[in-house]
Amino acid sequence: MKTERKLITITTMLGAFWVPLIVTSANVALPTIGREFNAAPAALSWVISAMLLTIAMTVLPIGRISDLYGRKKVLSIGALILSFSSLLCATANSIVFLIIFRALQGLGGAMVTTTVVSIVTAAFPAGERGKALGINVAATYVGLSAGPFISGLIVDNFHWRGIFYLFVPIGLVLFFLTTRIKQEWKTSAEKVDIVGALIYAVAIFALVWGLSNLNSTAYAGWILIGGVLVLILFGLFESRSSSPLLDVRTLKSNRMLIFSSLTAFINYSSTFAISYLMSLYLQDVRGISAQYAGFILLIQPIFQAVFSPLSGVISDRAEPRYVASLGMTLITISLFFLSFLGTNSPILAVVILLGTIGIGYALFSPPNANSIMSSVEPKQYGVASGILSTARTVGQSFSMAITTLISSFYLGQETISAQTADLFVRGFQKTFLLFSILCLLGVLTSLARGKRGSIRQDPMQE
């Protein structure tokens, strides 16, 4: 049993590391890709958005499929799809094909992201689950922080295509490790709600696209409203389905799942744009080199990776809502003080605040994930993981939408320069002030989730 769990830990760590590595690695390569394909910025943005959008649209249906037909099976197929699509990206001969292959990467990424969390939850008993999830979250943060660094080395010394070639052997190793796991986790082979999955995909596409383009496209607001209406339609449809993708009737009575998922959405909404804003502030306002700014921005994910396993252990022994709420409180305070940064603020203050946010994030994420995954029956772990992934992706889009909206209010179409630096800083300050208020709301929703319920059956007996 211990050997099996050790193999599961290593396998899921690799999966948790690999997907965010792929997501963030492309950022650094975009200027080079744009020059090679003579692509406009709008087209280049889809190199990033195509993968994120596909993940958001498919994580919940894939979570349900993995619950019904086998999480290990879905993980192994996802590893192969992600490896093959990475090879296609490396050999793409146009920006259009690269975007299409990135969308295919999103499908494989959704299969890996959803199953690694549900497998960890199913493989470890309640008393050890928080530590295992903490290790999983730490691997995710390492992937997020390593992506730009690794891709920068490859782009500078080789070619941007080398980034995607690198992902292929990683995926093959993940596939091999997955096949070595003896146990499979699945329930009865019920029908998959295909109509519900399509309605859900349309709703999420409209929500994410509408949020991301709220300030750049005139009709994005109507698309966003349409997404909300379709999401309501999805809820009504699922409440009447005999084999629902998402059991809305059970969800309505699950206070822990509702408030933990809402808190995750608020957390990502108030924190995802931090690295984007701080990168512009450090380089364009303070005149710091890209390499030095990159080292400063590494502080937050490093603290997250170091403290997440410890946070997971604490959440196994203490009430998760208190640990997660403490983390949200640290983030709230740090965001509030970031709103006071000016053109001459000490860089040490930036370092301290980013480090504190990293600790806060580490205290929040594993216990919150533990609360979500432990609030459902073992047969629903895949769906719960899909809900968590959806909250993350939509929250990230909402964070960028808020940032873009406020920035354009102060800067309009102007770029950041010595003449417009003060205007950027004013928008920067207002954005972080709004994020701190939003994060404070997250503290309240985190506390409102209630106490941890009774421990469910040993997952290994599922």
PLY file of the C-alpha trace (Angstrom):
ply
format ascii 1.0
element vertex 462
property float x
property float y
property float z
element edge 461
property int vertex1
property int vertex2
end_header
0.00 0.00 0.00
2.80 2.45 0.91
4.66 1.67 -2.32
1.49 2.25 -4.34
0.81 5.58 -2.64
4.41 6.67 -3.18
4.05 5.90 -6.91
0.73 7.79 -6.98
2.37 10.79 -5.28
5.24 10.91 -7.79
2.90 10.43 -10.78
0.40 13.09 -9.74
3.21 15.51 -8.83
4.57 15.18 -12.36
1.11 15.78 -13.83
0.49 18.76 -11.54
3.87 20.22 -12.54
3.60 19.53 -16.28
0.33 21.30 -17.20
1.10 24.73 -15.63
4.61 24.45 -17.09
3.05 24.14 -20.56
0.58 26.98 -19.90
3.18 29.53 -18.75
6.10 28.51 -21.00
4.52 29.94 -24.14
4.40 33.48 -22.72
8.12 34.16 -23.11
8.19 32.72 -26.64
5.34 34.89 -28.00
7.51 37.73 -29.41
9.71 35.22 -31.27
6.69 33.29 -32.54
5.11 36.55 -33.71
8.18 37.49 -35.74
8.48 34.06 -37.36
4.81 33.85 -38.37
4.33 37.61 -38.84
1.40 37.36 -36.42
-0.49 40.30 -34.92
-0.76 40.63 -31.11
-4.45 39.64 -31.24
-3.55 36.32 -32.89
-0.65 35.74 -30.50
-2.96 36.16 -27.50
-4.87 33.11 -28.72
-1.72 30.99 -28.36
-2.33 31.39 -24.61
-6.12 31.72 -24.58
-6.82 28.66 -26.75
-5.39 26.27 -24.19
-6.92 27.97 -21.14
-10.33 28.23 -22.79
-10.36 24.56 -23.82
-9.41 23.52 -20.29
-12.22 25.64 -18.84
-14.79 24.21 -21.26
-13.90 20.55 -20.73
-12.74 20.01 -17.13
-16.21 19.33 -15.71
-17.33 16.83 -18.41
-13.93 15.13 -18.23
-14.21 14.94 -14.46
-17.55 13.14 -14.83
-16.14 10.78 -17.48
-13.18 9.93 -15.25
-15.53 9.16 -12.34
-17.55 6.77 -14.51
-14.91 5.06 -16.64
-11.66 5.33 -14.69
-9.43 8.17 -13.52
-6.19 6.34 -14.25
-7.41 5.60 -17.77
-8.30 9.25 -18.42
-4.94 10.40 -17.00
-2.98 8.05 -19.28
-4.98 9.11 -22.36
-4.54 12.77 -21.40
-0.77 12.29 -21.11
-0.66 10.85 -24.64
-2.87 13.61 -26.10
-0.78 16.30 -24.43
2.47 14.71 -25.66
1.19 14.34 -29.23
-0.26 17.87 -29.35
3.05 19.24 -27.99
4.85 17.54 -30.88
2.33 19.09 -33.29
2.95 22.54 -31.74
6.69 22.08 -32.21
6.19 21.37 -35.93
3.42 23.93 -36.64
4.00 25.91 -39.85
1.54 28.76 -39.22
-0.01 30.70 -36.36
-3.43 29.19 -37.17
-2.19 25.62 -36.79
-0.28 26.53 -33.64
-3.49 27.90 -32.08
-5.42 24.75 -33.10
-2.74 22.50 -31.61
-2.71 24.60 -28.42
-6.46 24.00 -28.12
-5.75 20.26 -28.42
-3.17 20.71 -25.66
-5.98 22.18 -23.58
-8.00 18.98 -23.96
-5.08 16.86 -22.79
-4.31 19.39 -20.05
-7.90 19.19 -18.76
-7.66 15.39 -18.61
-4.41 15.55 -16.63
-5.37 18.46 -14.35
-8.72 16.99 -13.34
-7.55 13.45 -12.68
-4.37 14.16 -10.68
-6.41 15.89 -7.95
-9.17 13.27 -7.90
-6.64 10.40 -7.82
-4.77 11.94 -4.88
-8.06 12.42 -3.04
-9.16 8.84 -3.72
-5.79 7.27 -2.83
-5.22 8.89 0.55
-7.40 8.66 3.68
-8.84 11.82 5.21
-6.07 12.11 7.83
-3.32 12.19 5.17
-5.16 13.84 2.29
-4.25 17.44 3.13
-0.52 16.68 3.08
-0.83 14.85 -0.26
-2.83 17.72 -1.78
-0.29 20.19 -0.39
2.52 18.38 -2.20
0.37 18.39 -5.35
-0.25 22.15 -5.06
3.49 22.75 -4.48
4.26 20.91 -7.73
1.75 23.15 -9.52
3.47 26.28 -8.24
6.89 24.98 -9.24
5.53 24.41 -12.75
4.07 27.92 -12.89
7.32 29.55 -11.78
9.65 27.28 -13.79
7.79 27.76 -17.09
9.00 31.27 -17.99
12.53 30.55 -16.70
12.98 27.31 -18.67
11.38 28.67 -21.84
13.54 31.80 -21.62
16.69 29.66 -21.61
15.45 27.61 -24.57
14.39 30.65 -26.63
17.68 32.47 -25.99
19.93 29.49 -26.68
18.00 27.27 -29.10
14.59 27.89 -30.71
11.05 28.42 -29.46
10.07 25.03 -30.92
12.42 23.41 -28.41
9.97 24.35 -25.65
7.28 22.09 -27.11
9.74 19.30 -27.94
10.71 19.28 -24.24
7.13 18.47 -23.22
7.02 15.24 -25.25
9.37 13.08 -23.12
7.82 14.46 -19.93
4.43 13.25 -21.13
5.76 9.83 -22.07
7.26 9.45 -18.58
3.90 10.43 -17.07
2.14 7.84 -19.25
4.60 5.13 -18.18
4.23 5.96 -14.47
0.43 5.98 -14.78
0.42 2.48 -16.29
2.46 1.26 -13.29
-0.32 2.22 -10.86
-2.22 -0.97 -10.05
-5.48 0.47 -8.76
-8.23 2.04 -10.83
-10.97 4.32 -9.54
-14.35 4.26 -11.27
-18.04 3.84 -10.56
-20.81 2.20 -12.53
-20.74 2.98 -16.25
-23.73 5.32 -16.42
-24.46 7.39 -19.49
-22.53 10.61 -19.97
-24.78 13.66 -20.24
-23.56 14.82 -23.67
-26.23 17.52 -24.09
-25.42 18.91 -20.65
-21.70 18.88 -21.52
-22.37 20.89 -24.71
-24.53 23.44 -22.86
-21.83 23.75 -20.19
-19.09 24.24 -22.81
-21.08 27.01 -24.54
-21.73 28.74 -21.20
-18.09 28.65 -20.12
-16.87 29.78 -23.56
-19.20 32.79 -23.44
-18.24 33.64 -19.84
-14.48 33.37 -20.33
-14.44 35.03 -23.76
-16.77 37.79 -22.62
-14.68 38.51 -19.52
-11.40 38.46 -21.45
-12.65 40.86 -24.14
-14.89 43.07 -22.04
-12.83 46.16 -22.74
-11.75 45.46 -26.32
-14.92 44.31 -28.07
-18.20 46.23 -28.12
-20.46 43.19 -27.88
-18.37 41.28 -25.29
-20.74 42.42 -22.54
-23.69 40.84 -24.35
-21.71 37.62 -24.83
-20.97 37.64 -21.09
-24.64 38.10 -20.21
-25.51 35.33 -22.66
-23.01 33.08 -20.90
-24.70 33.71 -17.56
-28.12 32.88 -19.07
-26.81 29.68 -20.67
-25.22 28.71 -17.34
-28.63 29.11 -15.69
-30.12 26.98 -18.47
-27.45 24.37 -17.73
-28.50 24.29 -14.08
-32.17 23.85 -14.98
-31.34 21.12 -17.50
-29.13 19.23 -15.04
-31.77 19.36 -12.29
-34.09 17.37 -14.58
-31.52 14.99 -16.07
-31.62 11.31 -15.07
-27.80 11.07 -15.33
-26.60 14.63 -14.73
-23.14 15.92 -15.49
-23.47 17.91 -12.28
-25.99 16.82 -9.64
-27.49 20.24 -8.94
-29.89 18.90 -6.33
-27.02 17.51 -4.25
-24.89 20.58 -4.89
-27.55 22.92 -3.47
-27.39 21.15 -0.11
-23.56 20.97 0.00
-22.61 24.17 1.84
-18.93 23.18 2.03
-18.61 22.65 -1.73
-20.52 25.84 -2.64
-18.59 28.22 -0.40
-15.20 26.56 -0.92
-15.62 26.79 -4.71
-16.82 30.40 -4.45
-13.81 31.22 -2.29
-11.48 29.63 -4.87
-13.07 31.77 -7.60
-12.62 34.93 -5.49
-9.03 34.01 -4.65
-8.00 33.60 -8.29
-9.98 36.70 -9.28
-8.03 38.83 -6.82
-4.55 37.34 -7.29
-4.01 36.04 -10.84
-3.10 39.46 -12.29
-0.44 40.13 -9.65
2.52 38.91 -11.73
1.24 40.77 -14.81
0.87 44.08 -12.96
4.09 43.72 -10.98
6.06 42.88 -14.13
4.91 46.12 -15.77
5.50 48.10 -12.58
9.02 46.79 -12.02
10.21 47.07 -15.62
8.31 50.01 -17.13
7.92 52.22 -14.05
10.95 51.35 -11.94
13.30 50.63 -14.87
14.42 47.23 -13.58
15.78 44.74 -16.10
13.60 41.83 -17.20
15.96 39.30 -15.62
16.03 41.09 -12.25
12.27 41.58 -12.34
11.88 37.87 -13.07
13.88 36.98 -9.97
11.71 39.27 -7.84
8.53 37.73 -9.24
9.85 34.24 -8.42
9.59 35.05 -4.71
5.83 34.51 -4.53
5.67 31.04 -6.21
8.79 29.89 -4.31
7.14 30.71 -0.97
3.96 29.01 -2.21
5.85 25.85 -3.14
7.82 25.70 0.12
4.90 26.25 2.49
2.09 24.37 0.67
3.00 20.86 1.97
3.18 22.21 5.53
-0.18 23.90 5.07
-1.64 20.60 3.86
-0.37 18.81 6.99
-1.89 21.51 9.20
-5.25 21.19 7.41
-5.28 17.45 8.23
-5.16 18.30 11.93
-6.91 21.66 12.19
-10.19 22.96 10.81
-9.42 23.70 7.11
-11.63 26.79 6.96
-9.52 28.52 9.64
-6.22 27.72 7.90
-7.58 28.79 4.49
-9.16 31.94 5.96
-5.85 32.90 7.60
-4.20 32.58 4.20
-6.85 34.75 2.56
-6.40 37.33 5.33
-2.63 37.54 4.69
-3.31 37.99 0.97
-5.93 40.69 1.68
-3.51 42.68 3.85
-0.69 42.36 1.31
-2.92 43.44 -1.59
-4.04 46.46 0.43
-0.42 47.55 1.03
0.45 46.95 -2.63
-2.13 49.62 -3.43
0.19 52.18 -1.76
3.22 51.47 -3.96
4.41 54.52 -5.87
7.12 55.40 -8.35
9.80 55.50 -5.62
8.69 52.81 -3.14
11.43 50.55 -1.74
11.93 47.34 -3.72
12.35 45.58 -0.37
8.69 46.38 0.35
7.71 44.67 -2.91
9.77 41.60 -1.97
8.19 41.37 1.50
4.64 41.78 0.20
5.10 39.20 -2.57
6.61 36.76 -0.07
3.67 37.29 2.29
1.21 36.68 -0.56
3.10 33.47 -1.32
2.71 32.30 2.28
-0.96 33.32 2.28
-1.57 31.44 -0.94
0.16 28.36 0.49
-2.03 28.51 3.60
-5.17 28.92 1.49
-4.90 26.56 -1.47
-4.29 23.05 -0.02
-6.92 23.35 2.78
-9.46 24.82 0.34
-8.84 22.03 -2.17
-9.07 19.53 0.69
-12.43 21.03 1.73
-13.82 20.77 -1.82
-12.63 17.23 -2.47
-13.64 15.94 0.98
-17.15 17.41 0.73
-18.33 14.91 -1.90
-18.69 11.16 -2.13
-15.75 9.23 -3.67
-17.74 8.61 -6.86
-17.88 12.40 -7.43
-14.18 13.26 -6.96
-13.68 13.87 -10.68
-16.61 16.27 -10.87
-15.42 18.10 -7.72
-11.97 18.47 -9.26
-13.62 19.84 -12.41
-15.55 22.40 -10.35
-12.29 23.52 -8.69
-10.55 23.83 -12.09
-13.49 25.82 -13.50
-13.42 28.21 -10.52
-9.70 28.72 -11.11
-9.92 29.34 -14.87
-12.93 31.67 -14.78
-11.40 33.50 -11.79
-8.16 34.03 -13.73
-10.11 35.50 -16.64
-12.08 37.76 -14.30
-8.84 39.00 -12.71
-7.40 39.98 -16.09
-10.69 41.58 -17.15
-10.72 43.81 -14.06
-7.08 44.74 -14.61
-7.56 45.59 -18.29
-10.68 47.63 -17.58
-9.05 49.82 -14.90
-5.80 50.18 -16.82
-7.58 51.37 -19.96
-9.60 53.88 -17.91
-6.38 55.60 -16.81
-4.14 54.99 -19.84
-6.58 54.62 -22.70
-4.57 53.45 -25.72
-1.32 54.96 -24.41
1.70 52.78 -23.67
3.60 53.03 -20.39
6.33 55.65 -20.64
7.98 58.31 -18.50
5.07 60.63 -19.36
2.34 58.11 -18.51
4.00 56.28 -15.58
2.01 58.25 -13.00
-1.26 57.36 -14.74
-0.31 53.68 -14.78
0.58 53.77 -11.08
-2.80 55.34 -10.24
-4.58 52.55 -12.10
-2.22 50.01 -10.51
-3.11 51.30 -7.04
-6.86 51.28 -7.68
-6.66 47.74 -9.07
-4.91 46.38 -5.99
-7.30 48.26 -3.71
-10.23 46.61 -5.49
-8.48 43.23 -5.30
-7.99 43.64 -1.55
-11.72 44.39 -1.08
-12.60 41.37 -3.23
-10.18 39.19 -1.24
-11.75 40.39 2.03
-15.07 39.11 0.70
-13.26 35.81 0.12
-12.30 35.68 3.81
-15.99 35.90 4.68
-17.04 33.19 2.21
-14.19 31.01 3.48
-15.45 31.28 7.05
-19.07 30.76 5.91
-18.34 27.27 4.57
-18.89 25.76 8.03
-17.02 23.07 9.90
-15.58 19.95 8.36
-18.14 17.15 8.27
-17.70 13.59 9.36
-14.90 11.64 7.70
-16.11 9.70 4.72
-15.18 6.11 3.94
-11.56 5.22 3.41
-10.89 6.16 -0.20
-8.83 3.04 -0.77
-12.04 1.07 -0.25
-13.81 2.91 -3.03
0 1
1 2
2 3
3 4
4 5
5 6
6 7
7 8
8 9
9 10
10 11
11 12
12 13
13 14
14 15
15 16
16 17
17 18
18 19
19 20
20 21
21 22
22 23
23 24
24 25
25 26
26 27
27 28
28 29
29 30
30 31
31 32
32 33
33 34
34 35
35 36
36 37
37 38
38 39
39 40
40 41
41 42
42 43
43 44
44 45
45 46
46 47
47 48
48 49
49 50
50 51
51 52
52 53
53 54
54 55
55 56
56 57
57 58
58 59
59 60
60 61
61 62
62 63
63 64
64 65
65 66
66 67
67 68
68 69
69 70
70 71
71 72
72 73
73 74
74 75
75 76
76 77
77 78
78 79
79 80
80 81
81 82
82 83
83 84
84 85
85 86
86 87
87 88
88 89
89 90
90 91
91 92
92 93
93 94
94 95
95 96
96 97
97 98
98 99
99 100
100 101
101 102
102 103
103 104
104 105
105 106
106 107
107 108
108 109
109 110
110 111
111 112
112 113
113 114
114 115
115 116
116 117
117 118
118 119
119 120
120 121
121 122
122 123
123 124
124 125
125 126
126 127
127 128
128 129
129 130
130 131
131 132
132 133
133 134
134 135
135 136
136 137
137 138
138 139
139 140
140 141
141 142
142 143
143 144
144 145
145 146
146 147
147 148
148 149
149 150
150 151
151 152
152 153
153 154
154 155
155 156
156 157
157 158
158 159
159 160
160 161
161 162
162 163
163 164
164 165
165 166
166 167
167 168
168 169
169 170
170 171
171 172
172 173
173 174
174 175
175 176
176 177
177 178
178 179
179 180
180 181
181 182
182 183
183 184
184 185
185 186
186 187
187 188
188 189
189 190
190 191
191 192
192 193
193 194
194 195
195 196
196 197
197 198
198 199
199 200
200 201
201 202
202 203
203 204
204 205
205 206
206 207
207 208
208 209
209 210
210 211
211 212
212 213
213 214
214 215
215 216
216 217
217 218
218 219
219 220
220 221
221 222
222 223
223 224
224 225
225 226
226 227
227 228
228 229
229 230
230 231
231 232
232 233
233 234
234 235
235 236
236 237
237 238
238 239
239 240
240 241
241 242
242 243
243 244
244 245
245 246
246 247
247 248
248 249
249 250
250 251
251 252
252 253
253 254
254 255
255 256
256 257
257 258
258 259
259 260
260 261
261 262
262 263
263 264
264 265
265 266
266 267
267 268
268 269
269 270
270 271
271 272
272 273
273 274
274 275
275 276
276 277
277 278
278 279
279 280
280 281
281 282
282 283
283 284
284 285
285 286
286 287
287 288
288 289
289 290
290 291
291 292
292 293
293 294
294 295
295 296
296 297
297 298
298 299
299 300
300 301
301 302
302 303
303 304
304 305
305 306
306 307
307 308
308 309
309 310
310 311
311 312
312 313
313 314
314 315
315 316
316 317
317 318
318 319
319 320
320 321
321 322
322 323
323 324
324 325
325 326
326 327
327 328
328 329
329 330
330 331
331 332
332 333
333 334
334 335
335 336
336 337
337 338
338 339
339 340
340 341
341 342
342 343
343 344
344 345
345 346
346 347
347 348
348 349
349 350
350 351
351 352
352 353
353 354
354 355
355 356
356 357
357 358
358 359
359 360
360 361
361 362
362 363
363 364
364 365
365 366
366 367
367 368
368 369
369 370
370 371
371 372
372 373
373 374
374 375
375 376
376 377
377 378
378 379
379 380
380 381
381 382
382 383
383 384
384 385
385 386
386 387
387 388
388 389
389 390
390 391
391 392
392 393
393 394
394 395
395 396
396 397
397 398
398 399
399 400
400 401
401 402
402 403
403 404
404 405
405 406
406 407
407 408
408 409
409 410
410 411
411 412
412 413
413 414
414 415
415 416
416 417
417 418
418 419
419 420
420 421
421 422
422 423
423 424
424 425
425 426
426 427
427 428
428 429
429 430
430 431
431 432
432 433
433 434
434 435
435 436
436 437
437 438
438 439
439 440
440 441
441 442
442 443
443 444
444 445
445 446
446 447
447 448
448 449
449 450
450 451
451 452
452 453
453 454
454 455
455 456
456 457
457 458
458 459
459 460
460 461
